[in-house]
Amino acid sequence: MKLRLKQLREHRGLTQAAIAAELMCDQSLYSKYERGIRSLPLEVAVRLAEYYGVSLDFLAGITEMPSSL
């Protein structure tokens, strides 16, 4: 999942600090999610999918379609 997190963030021109603030967590924790060092909790994944307007499957790299039909 780390590649999609970074891809989505960079595509929108956002910093890790900005996303961390949105999630109300420390930037270093978000960085660990993005690099795959820490597992992304489901509730955080859901919040990120909603924030970016994509499906959980897209966020997880299961599908190439950003949103579900």
GIMOMO-V696454 format. One record per residue. SS is DSSP state (hx for helix, st for strand, lp for the rest). BURIAL is 1 if it has 24 or more other ideal C-beta (glycine too) atoms within 12 Angstrom, else 0. Layout:
SS/BURIAL + SS/BURIAL
//
This chain:
lp/1 + hx/0 + hx/0 + hx/1 + hx/1 + hx/1 + hx/0 + hx/1 + hx/1 + hx/0 + hx/0 + lp/0 + lp/0 + lp/1 + lp/0 + hx/1 + hx/0 + hx/0 + hx/1 + hx/1 + hx/0 + hx/0 + hx/1 + lp/0 + lp/1 + lp/0 + hx/0 + hx/0 + hx/0 + hx/1 + hx/0 + hx/0 + hx/1 + hx/1 + hx/0 + lp/0 + lp/0 + lp/0 + lp/0 + lp/1 + lp/0 + hx/0 + hx/0 + hx/1 + hx/1 + hx/0 + hx/0 + hx/1 + hx/1 + hx/0 + hx/0 + hx/1 + lp/0 + lp/1 + lp/1 + hx/1 + hx/0 + hx/1 + hx/1 + lp/0 + lp/0 + lp/0 + lp/0 + lp/0 + lp/0 + lp/0 + lp/0 + lp/0 + lp/0
//
